[in-house]
Amino acid sequence: YKNFINNDWVGAISGKTFPVDNPATEEVFAEVSRSGTRDIDAAVVAAGSAFNGWRLTDPGSRREILKEIAKKTVEHGDEVAKLITQECGKPFVEAQDEIDVIASNFEYYAELGRDQIGRIVAPTSSRSMSLVKYEPYGVVGCIIPWNFPMALMAWKVAPALAAGNTVVLKPSEVTPVSILKWAEMTCDSLPTGVLNIVNGYGKEAGSPLVEHPDVPVVAFTGSVATGTIISQLAAKNLKKVSLELGGKDPVIICADCDIEVAAKGAAWGGFMNAGQVCTSVERVYVFDEVADSFTEALVEEAKKVNIGDPMDANTDMGPMASSVQYEKAHEKVGLAVEQGARLLTGGGRPEVFDKGYFYAPTVFDNMTAEMELMNEEAFSPVVPIQKVKSLEEAIEFSNATKYGLGCSIYTKDIELAMTAADDIKAGSFWINNPLSENNAAPFG
């Protein structure tokens, strides 16, 4: 698989490649161009050359092009979804859902880009009018993570293109193949150079993209550590930066909730995509009076999760995306045990697998606020439970980490839920329905 630059498929100038493996089998299934600074330069030149023409393309025409991309995405969806599963490990059904996200995002931003062209500002004197016209920035650098490679690509690329920007995209080195296949199937709809895709490792390809003087905007989703580095690099040229970084999302289980519903929701939020979701349920705060019944119900839900071949329609959870993620998960589980947490289920590779980065859904209780598993992002199918005496205590603990991406609550009391929503420091707040999405709402 090669880079996509100026609507042409070209190898890295160095001739180097890197392997992509299947996390279910640990076998290499693709070789992808390993790019460097010169490849980034070529892509930025292509995007820069295309910018003026794309900027001047009327919003209605851009709308039709983006809608055509959405249509082709659906037409070739299963082919791309299989590659998502092959390189990422998520069940094929979830990969198909990701295809739907791509199509809906391109549809949504196609319409939004047509309508949002400016605004009128209230006059400061009679018989005057001030018009504010929205203008694109230029070349947008997009750096995508591996957990939702296609959906997060669409979240960045679709609005950038709809607004009249051109794009240089760097996929994760863990999951580049699905994006490249998608581009092959859909991007002939775009004018030459409007979207460019350059593959490679972070230091070799990502850093040159962030530092490039002709890339005024960088959009990144990934870890806090990498986001910090990107902020520092981008600051050298005073770039506009959009960062969506890690999370440590809590779910609050109130005494009045439906325990069965809450346990199913916490399990789904904690184990979907093997817990590798920015807004996964990463910690549970449960009221004392229902702690035992909820914990028992959650353990039962964890044991019901069918782990297996991600292409099997009966599989609920596939492997983790890489050996690195598997080892990190196991280290965090081991540390939790050392710190005094009680392991109730899971805690390692299921015995039925002799290969693949499979990790059993894991539940802990006897957690305390100072334990690392209650404070640092795990990004794995591991759900720790801590008891609380009140909503106030749950809110205090929820707000005690450096993260603030999302939070969920289970309760039948809407007034209590809205009180929590007001006091929780999080960008998203879900009531009895974790991880639901809306294209029109902010995220991050």
C-alpha positions as CSV (number, residue, x, y, z in Angstrom):
1,Y,0.0,0.0,0.0
2,K,1.3,3.4,-1.1
3,N,0.8,7.1,-0.2
4,F,-2.0,9.0,-2.0
5,I,-0.5,12.3,-3.1
6,N,-1.9,14.6,-5.8
7,N,-4.5,11.9,-6.7
8,D,-1.7,9.4,-7.5
9,W,-0.4,6.3,-5.6
10,V,3.3,6.7,-4.9
11,G,5.7,4.9,-2.7
12,A,7.8,6.6,0.0
13,I,10.8,8.4,-1.6
14,S,13.1,6.4,0.6
15,G,11.6,3.1,-0.7
16,K,11.0,1.9,2.9
17,T,7.9,0.2,4.1
18,F,6.5,-1.0,7.5
19,P,4.4,-4.1,8.3
20,V,0.8,-4.1,9.5
21,D,-0.4,-7.2,11.4
22,N,-3.7,-8.8,12.2
23,P,-4.1,-8.6,16.0
24,A,-6.3,-11.8,16.0
25,T,-3.6,-13.9,14.3
26,E,-0.4,-11.9,15.0
27,E,0.4,-12.3,11.3
28,V,1.6,-9.6,8.9
29,F,-1.0,-9.0,6.2
30,A,0.2,-5.8,4.5
31,E,3.3,-3.6,3.9
32,V,2.7,0.1,3.8
33,S,5.0,3.0,2.6
34,R,7.1,4.3,5.4
35,S,7.3,8.1,4.7
36,G,9.5,10.9,5.9
37,T,9.9,14.6,5.6
38,R,10.3,14.6,1.8
39,D,7.0,12.8,1.4
40,I,5.2,15.2,3.7
41,D,6.7,18.1,1.7
42,A,5.3,16.6,-1.5
43,A,1.9,16.2,0.0
44,V,1.8,19.7,1.4
45,V,2.8,21.1,-2.0
46,A,0.0,19.2,-3.6
47,A,-2.5,20.3,-1.1
48,G,-1.3,23.9,-1.3
49,S,-1.5,23.9,-5.1
50,A,-5.1,22.6,-4.9
51,F,-6.2,25.0,-2.2
52,N,-7.1,28.1,-4.2
53,G,-9.2,26.1,-6.7
54,W,-11.0,24.2,-3.9
55,R,-11.5,27.4,-1.9
56,L,-13.2,29.0,-4.9
57,T,-15.4,26.0,-5.6
58,D,-18.9,27.1,-4.7
59,P,-20.3,25.4,-1.6
60,G,-23.1,23.8,-3.6
61,S,-20.5,22.0,-5.8
62,R,-18.5,21.0,-2.7
63,R,-21.7,19.6,-1.2
64,E,-22.3,17.4,-4.2
65,I,-18.8,16.0,-4.1
66,L,-18.9,15.2,-0.4
67,K,-22.3,13.5,-0.9
68,E,-20.9,11.5,-3.7
69,I,-18.1,10.3,-1.3
70,A,-20.7,9.4,1.2
71,K,-22.6,7.3,-1.4
72,K,-19.4,5.5,-2.5
73,T,-18.5,4.8,1.1
74,V,-21.8,2.9,1.6
75,E,-21.4,1.1,-1.7
76,H,-17.9,-0.2,-0.8
77,G,-18.6,-0.4,2.9
78,D,-18.2,-4.1,3.6
79,E,-14.9,-4.2,1.8
80,V,-13.5,-1.4,3.9
81,A,-15.1,-2.8,7.1
82,K,-13.3,-6.1,6.6
83,L,-10.0,-4.3,6.5
84,I,-10.9,-2.3,9.7
85,T,-11.5,-5.7,11.4
86,Q,-8.4,-7.2,10.0
87,E,-6.0,-4.5,11.1
88,C,-7.9,-3.2,14.3
89,G,-9.4,-6.4,15.7
90,K,-12.9,-5.0,16.3
91,P,-15.9,-7.2,15.4
92,F,-17.0,-6.9,11.8
93,V,-20.5,-5.7,12.9
94,E,-18.8,-2.7,14.8
95,A,-16.6,-2.0,11.7
96,Q,-19.8,-1.8,9.6
97,D,-21.2,0.7,12.1
98,E,-18.0,2.7,11.6
99,I,-18.8,2.8,7.9
100,D,-22.2,4.3,8.7
101,V,-20.5,7.0,10.8
102,I,-18.3,8.0,7.8
103,A,-21.2,8.3,5.5
104,S,-23.4,10.2,7.9
105,N,-20.5,12.6,8.7
106,F,-19.8,13.4,5.0
107,E,-23.6,13.9,4.5
108,Y,-23.9,16.1,7.5
109,Y,-20.9,18.4,6.7
110,A,-21.9,18.5,3.0
111,E,-25.1,20.3,4.0
112,L,-23.5,22.3,6.8
113,G,-20.7,23.6,4.5
114,R,-23.3,24.9,2.0
115,D,-25.2,26.9,4.6
116,Q,-22.6,28.2,7.0
117,I,-20.8,30.8,4.9
118,G,-21.0,33.8,7.3
119,R,-23.1,36.0,9.5
120,I,-24.4,39.6,9.9
121,V,-23.1,41.5,12.9
122,A,-25.4,44.0,14.7
123,P,-24.6,47.5,13.4
124,T,-23.0,50.2,15.7
125,S,-24.5,53.1,13.7
126,S,-27.6,53.7,11.6
127,R,-27.6,52.7,7.9
128,S,-24.6,50.4,8.3
129,M,-24.0,46.7,8.2
130,S,-21.1,44.4,9.0
131,L,-20.8,41.1,7.3
132,V,-18.5,38.3,8.6
133,K,-17.5,35.9,5.9
134,Y,-16.1,32.5,6.9
135,E,-12.9,31.6,5.1
136,P,-10.9,28.4,5.0
137,Y,-7.4,28.3,6.6
138,G,-5.6,26.4,3.8
139,V,-3.8,23.0,4.3
140,V,-5.1,21.1,7.3
141,G,-2.9,18.4,8.8
142,C,-4.9,15.5,10.2
143,I,-3.3,12.8,12.4
144,I,-5.6,9.9,13.1
145,P,-5.5,7.2,15.9
146,W,-5.9,3.5,15.5
147,N,-9.0,2.7,17.6
148,F,-11.6,4.2,15.2
149,P,-9.4,4.8,12.1
150,M,-12.3,5.5,9.7
151,A,-14.7,7.3,11.9
152,L,-12.1,9.7,13.3
153,M,-10.8,10.3,9.8
154,A,-14.3,11.4,8.8
155,W,-14.7,13.6,11.9
156,K,-11.6,15.6,10.8
157,V,-11.6,15.3,7.0
158,A,-15.3,15.9,6.2
159,P,-15.6,19.3,8.0
160,A,-12.2,20.5,6.7
161,L,-13.1,19.8,3.1
162,A,-16.7,21.2,3.5
163,A,-15.2,24.5,4.7
164,G,-12.9,24.7,1.6
165,N,-9.7,23.5,3.1
166,T,-7.4,20.9,1.6
167,V,-6.0,18.1,3.7
168,V,-2.8,16.1,4.4
169,L,-3.8,13.1,6.4
170,K,-1.5,10.8,8.3
171,P,-3.2,7.6,9.5
172,S,-2.0,5.6,12.5
173,E,0.8,3.1,11.5
174,V,-1.3,0.5,13.3
175,T,-4.4,0.9,11.1
176,P,-3.6,2.6,7.7
177,V,-4.9,0.0,5.3
178,S,-8.7,0.7,5.7
179,I,-8.2,4.4,5.1
180,L,-6.1,3.7,2.0
181,K,-8.7,1.3,0.6
182,W,-11.4,3.8,1.3
183,A,-9.5,6.5,-0.6
184,E,-9.0,4.1,-3.5
185,M,-12.8,3.6,-3.7
186,T,-14.0,7.1,-3.1
187,C,-11.5,9.9,-3.7
188,D,-11.6,10.0,-7.4
189,S,-14.6,12.3,-6.8
190,L,-12.2,15.0,-5.4
191,P,-10.2,17.4,-7.5
192,T,-6.5,16.6,-7.7
193,G,-4.5,17.4,-4.5
194,V,-7.5,18.2,-2.3
195,L,-7.0,15.1,-0.1
196,N,-3.5,13.6,0.4
197,I,-2.6,10.6,2.6
198,V,0.9,10.0,3.8
199,N,1.7,6.9,5.9
200,G,4.5,6.5,8.5
201,Y,5.5,6.7,12.1
202,G,4.9,9.6,14.3
203,K,8.5,11.0,14.6
204,E,9.2,10.4,10.9
205,A,6.0,11.6,9.3
206,G,3.8,13.1,12.0
207,S,6.3,15.5,13.3
208,P,7.2,17.0,9.9
209,L,3.5,17.5,9.2
210,V,2.9,19.3,12.5
211,E,6.0,21.5,12.0
212,H,5.5,22.3,8.3
213,P,5.3,26.1,7.8
214,D,2.7,25.7,5.1
215,V,0.2,23.8,7.3
216,P,-1.6,26.4,9.4
217,V,-4.0,24.0,11.2
218,V,-3.3,20.6,12.8
219,A,-6.1,18.3,14.1
220,F,-5.1,15.3,16.2
221,T,-6.8,12.6,18.2
222,G,-4.6,10.4,20.5
223,S,-2.8,10.3,23.8
224,V,-2.2,13.2,26.2
225,A,1.6,12.6,25.9
226,T,1.6,12.9,22.1
227,G,-0.9,15.8,22.2
228,T,1.5,17.7,24.4
229,I,4.3,17.2,22.0
230,I,2.1,18.3,19.1
231,S,1.2,21.5,21.0
232,Q,4.8,22.3,21.6
233,L,5.8,21.7,17.9
234,A,2.8,23.7,16.6
235,A,3.6,26.6,18.9
236,K,6.8,27.3,16.9
237,N,4.7,28.5,14.0
238,L,1.7,29.7,16.1
239,K,-0.6,27.1,14.4
240,K,-4.2,26.6,15.2
241,V,-4.4,23.2,16.9
242,S,-7.4,20.9,17.6
243,L,-6.7,18.2,20.1
244,E,-9.0,15.4,21.3
245,L,-6.9,13.5,23.9
246,G,-7.3,10.8,26.5
247,G,-10.2,10.1,28.8
248,K,-11.0,8.4,32.1
249,D,-14.7,8.5,31.9
250,P,-16.7,7.6,35.1
251,V,-20.2,6.2,35.4
252,I,-22.2,7.0,38.5
253,I,-24.6,4.2,39.6
254,C,-27.3,5.7,41.8
255,A,-29.3,3.8,44.4
256,D,-32.6,4.3,42.5
257,C,-31.4,3.0,39.1
258,D,-32.4,-0.2,37.4
259,I,-29.5,-2.4,38.3
260,E,-29.8,-4.7,35.3
261,V,-29.9,-1.8,32.8
262,A,-27.0,-0.1,34.5
263,A,-24.9,-3.3,34.5
264,K,-25.6,-3.9,30.8
265,G,-24.7,-0.3,30.0
266,A,-21.5,-0.2,32.0
267,A,-20.4,-3.5,30.4
268,W,-21.2,-2.2,26.9
269,G,-19.4,1.0,27.6
270,G,-16.4,-0.7,29.2
271,F,-15.9,-3.6,26.8
272,M,-16.9,-2.3,23.4
273,N,-13.9,-2.4,21.0
274,A,-12.0,-4.1,23.9
275,G,-12.3,-0.9,25.9
276,Q,-10.3,1.0,23.3
277,V,-12.6,4.0,23.1
278,C,-11.8,7.6,24.1
279,T,-15.1,7.6,26.1
280,S,-15.0,4.0,27.4
281,V,-16.4,3.4,30.9
282,E,-13.0,3.5,32.7
283,R,-14.3,3.7,36.3
284,V,-17.5,3.1,38.3
285,Y,-18.7,5.0,41.3
286,V,-21.6,3.0,42.8
287,F,-23.8,4.0,45.8
288,D,-23.1,1.8,48.9
289,E,-26.6,0.5,49.2
290,V,-26.6,-1.1,45.7
291,A,-22.9,-1.8,45.4
292,D,-23.1,-5.6,45.9
293,S,-26.0,-6.2,43.6
294,F,-24.5,-4.0,40.9
295,T,-21.1,-5.6,41.1
296,E,-22.6,-9.0,40.9
297,A,-24.6,-8.0,37.8
298,L,-21.6,-6.4,36.1
299,V,-19.4,-9.5,36.7
300,E,-22.2,-11.6,35.1
301,E,-22.3,-9.3,32.1
302,A,-18.5,-9.5,31.7
303,K,-18.7,-13.3,31.7
304,K,-21.3,-13.2,29.0
305,V,-19.1,-11.4,26.5
306,N,-18.3,-13.7,23.6
307,I,-14.6,-13.2,22.7
308,G,-13.4,-14.6,19.5
309,D,-12.8,-14.3,15.7
310,P,-13.8,-10.7,15.0
311,M,-15.2,-11.8,11.6
312,D,-17.7,-14.1,13.3
313,A,-21.1,-12.6,13.6
314,N,-21.5,-14.1,17.1
315,T,-18.4,-12.3,18.5
316,D,-19.0,-9.5,20.9
317,M,-15.3,-8.6,21.4
318,G,-12.2,-9.2,19.4
319,P,-8.5,-8.8,20.3
320,M,-6.8,-5.6,21.4
321,A,-5.3,-3.7,18.5
322,S,-1.6,-4.4,19.2
323,S,0.8,-6.2,21.4
324,V,1.7,-2.8,22.9
325,Q,-1.9,-2.3,24.0
326,Y,-2.1,-5.9,25.4
327,E,1.0,-5.5,27.4
328,K,-0.1,-2.1,28.8
329,A,-3.4,-3.6,29.9
330,H,-1.7,-6.5,31.6
331,E,0.7,-4.2,33.5
332,K,-2.2,-2.1,34.8
333,V,-4.1,-5.1,35.9
334,G,-1.0,-6.4,37.7
335,L,-0.4,-3.1,39.4
336,A,-4.1,-2.9,40.6
337,V,-3.7,-6.3,42.3
338,E,-0.5,-5.2,43.9
339,Q,-2.2,-2.1,45.2
340,G,-4.9,-4.2,46.9
341,A,-7.8,-4.3,44.4
342,R,-9.8,-7.5,44.2
343,L,-9.9,-9.1,40.8
344,L,-13.4,-10.5,40.2
345,T,-13.2,-11.8,36.7
346,G,-10.8,-11.7,33.7
347,G,-7.3,-10.4,34.2
348,G,-5.5,-12.0,31.2
349,R,-5.7,-13.9,27.9
350,P,-8.6,-16.4,27.8
351,E,-7.2,-20.0,27.9
352,V,-8.8,-20.9,24.6
353,F,-6.4,-18.6,22.7
354,D,-2.8,-19.4,22.1
355,K,-2.2,-16.4,19.9
356,G,-3.7,-13.0,19.2
357,Y,-4.0,-10.0,21.5
358,F,-7.2,-11.2,23.2
359,Y,-7.8,-9.9,26.8
360,A,-10.7,-11.1,28.9
361,P,-13.3,-8.5,30.1
362,T,-12.0,-7.6,33.6
363,V,-13.7,-6.3,36.7
364,F,-12.2,-5.1,39.9
365,D,-13.7,-4.0,43.2
366,N,-12.2,-2.9,46.5
367,M,-10.9,0.1,44.7
368,T,-9.7,3.3,46.4
369,A,-9.4,6.8,45.1
370,E,-5.6,6.8,45.0
371,M,-5.1,3.7,43.0
372,E,-3.7,4.2,39.5
373,L,-6.5,2.3,37.8
374,M,-8.9,5.0,39.1
375,N,-6.8,7.9,37.9
376,E,-4.9,7.0,34.7
377,E,-6.4,6.0,31.3
378,A,-6.3,2.2,30.9
379,F,-7.7,2.0,27.3
380,S,-8.5,-1.7,27.8
381,P,-11.4,-3.9,28.8
382,V,-10.9,-3.3,32.5
383,V,-13.6,-1.8,34.7
384,P,-12.8,-0.9,38.3
385,I,-15.6,-0.3,40.9
386,Q,-15.4,2.1,43.9
387,K,-18.1,2.5,46.4
388,V,-19.4,6.0,47.3
389,K,-21.8,7.3,50.0
390,S,-23.5,10.1,48.1
391,L,-23.8,11.9,44.8
392,E,-21.6,14.6,46.2
393,E,-18.8,12.1,46.8
394,A,-19.2,10.6,43.4
395,I,-18.9,14.0,41.8
396,E,-15.9,14.8,43.9
397,F,-14.1,11.6,42.8
398,S,-15.3,12.0,39.1
399,N,-13.7,15.5,39.0
400,A,-10.5,14.4,40.7
401,T,-8.5,13.3,37.7
402,K,-6.7,15.3,35.0
403,Y,-9.2,14.1,32.4
404,G,-12.6,15.6,31.5
405,L,-13.8,13.9,28.3
406,G,-17.1,12.4,29.4
407,C,-19.3,11.0,32.2
408,S,-22.4,8.9,32.5
409,I,-25.0,8.4,35.2
410,Y,-27.7,5.9,35.9
411,T,-30.7,7.1,37.8
412,K,-34.5,7.5,37.6
413,D,-34.3,11.0,39.1
414,I,-33.9,13.6,36.3
415,E,-33.4,16.4,38.8
416,L,-30.5,14.5,40.4
417,A,-29.1,13.7,36.9
418,M,-29.2,17.4,35.9
419,T,-27.5,18.4,39.1
420,A,-24.7,16.0,38.4
421,A,-24.5,17.3,34.8
422,D,-24.0,20.8,36.1
423,D,-21.3,19.8,38.6
424,I,-19.3,17.3,36.6
425,K,-16.3,18.7,34.7
426,A,-16.7,16.8,31.4
427,G,-17.3,17.7,27.8
428,S,-20.1,15.1,27.4
429,F,-22.6,13.9,29.9
430,W,-24.9,10.9,29.3
431,I,-28.0,10.0,31.3
432,N,-28.9,6.3,31.2
433,N,-27.4,6.0,27.7
434,P,-23.5,6.0,27.6
435,L,-21.6,6.8,24.4
436,S,-24.5,8.0,22.3
437,E,-23.5,10.4,19.5
438,N,-24.9,13.4,17.6
439,N,-23.1,14.9,14.6
440,A,-24.3,18.3,15.5
441,A,-23.0,18.2,19.1
442,P,-19.4,19.0,20.1
443,F,-17.1,16.2,21.2
444,G,-13.9,16.4,23.2
